[in-house]
Every structure is written in structure tokens, then in C-alpha cells.
Amino acid sequence: YALAPDNGLGKRGNWLWAWSLAIPAGTQKADAAQKFVSWATSKAYLELVASKEGWANVPPGTRTSLYANPEYQKAA
């Protein structure tokens, strides 16, 4: 593990983890899997996590709009 570069403001990014969601080609429950992936990457889910766990715990990388959110930027 190495620290991300400093942005000059004394803040660094966090590269400890990322989400990787996939649906296996041979699954027999493709519809349910697609519904789950859609929910888990939705704006509503991000807001739910933020309300329960704080913006710093919202999974990054699922929505580019997250990075424009002022509350997320403060927590990042």
C-alpha cells in the first residue's frame, strides 16, 4: 500500500478498495442479478448509505455524479 499523491491541500485519495460487480453468463437468475446491480449502483442506494454510514463510506466508482456531490467532496 502506498499513499495517493497529495493534492496540495493536505488531502489524499483512498485507493484501498473498489466495487466490481458482474453477472455470470451462465446464471439462471439474470433478471434478479440485474435488478440487484441496478439497485446497488443507484443514486438512491448511495444516499441510503450516506444517511446511515456517512458520505465517507459511500462506495466509490459506481456513479460519476457522486464526485460532484459537495457532501461527498467534504468527506473525501
C-alpha positions, 0 to 999 in steps of 0.5 A: 500500500502506498499513499495517493499523491497529495493534492496540495491541500493536505488531502489524499485519495483512498485507493484501498478498495473498489466495487466490481460487480458482474453477472455470470453468463451462465446464471439462471437468475439474470433478471434478479442479478440485474435488478440487484446491480441496478439497485446497488449502483443507484443514486438512491442506494448511495444516499441510503448509505450516506444517511446511515454510514456517512458520505465517507463510506459511500462506495466509490466508482459506481456513479460519476455524479457522486464526485460532484456531490459537495457532501461527498467532496467534504468527506473525501 
